[in-house]
Amino acid sequence: MVLKMADIPTEETKQRRVITQGDLEWEVHLNKEQVADFLISLGEQMKKGDEITIKTQEWEIPFKFREPIELEIEFEGYDDRELKFEIEFKGKKECNAPQVS
């Protein structure tokens, strides 16, 4: 299952770029239904196995993860109250058999 994100308008001729190296930071403002769909889809992918895929019309990131997964919750209860969630996945280490010579 692929994580559904809000559609961002792009040219129809552009191909989706698969990102497996480097850095990407992306921010989007969504309504509560879109965020809920995103989190549900992410949770369903996590329950099925050890790989998640996040994609937009422009790019996709397939990611194999390992446990434990770090969940950080931050609450700021002052004038402009905020509740933040951060989920940090570590990449799964590939197990290569030792070479015998």
N, C-alpha and C positions, 0 to 999 in steps of 0.2 A: 504494500500500500504506500502511496506517495502522499506526503504531507501537502495539504492544500493551503496555499497562501493567497492573499488578496491578489487579484489580477492587476498587473501593472502594464499599462499600454506600451507596446513595443512594435517595431516594424515587423510585419509578417515574414519578411525575408530573412530576418536574423535567426541563426540557429542557437539553440540552448547550449551554453558552455558548461562542461562538466569540470568542477573544481576539485582537485585532489591535492594540490600543493599551494603554498603561498598564504596570503592573508585576505580575508574578506570581512568587512563590517558593513552591515545593512540595517537600516532602521525604517520602520513604516508605522503609521498610525492607523489603527483598525477600530471597528466597533466591537462591542462585547461578543456578538455572535461569531464574528470572524476569529477573535482570539480563542473563544471556546472551541470552535472547530479545529483550530491549529493544535491546541493542547490535547484534544481528544484523539486526533490523528497521530500526534507524537506518541501518546500513551499506547495506542493500539500497535504502532510499529515496535515499541519497546517490549510489549508483551509477547510479540511474535518471535523475537530473536535478538540478535546482538548487532543489528544494523538499522540505521535510520537514513532516510533520504529527505532532504529539504530542497524544494525547488520553487522557482518563479518561472515566468516565461523566458527570462534571459539566462538563468544559470541554475545548476543543481549541484548539491553536495551529497554524495553518498558517503556514509561514515560508519565504520565498524567500531563499536565501543566496548569497553570492559567495565566491570564493576570493581569497586563501588562508584556510584555516581554522586557527585557533590551537589547538594541542594542548599542554597543560601536564601534565607528570608530576612529582609530588612524592613523595619517599620520606623518611620519618622513622624511622630505625633505632634508636630508644632503647627504653626499657622497654615502652611500649605502641606497638609498631611499626605504622605506617600507610603505605599506598600510595594516593595520590590521583591521579585523572585529571580534568582539566577540559577541555572542548571548547567553544570560543567561536566562534560563527558571527556574521558581520556580515551585516546585511540587504542584499539586492540593491538597488542603486539603479535606480530606474525611469528609462528613457531616453525623454524626451519630445522630440518634434521641435520645433525652434524655430518660433515664430510669425512670420509675415511680415505686415506691415501696410502 
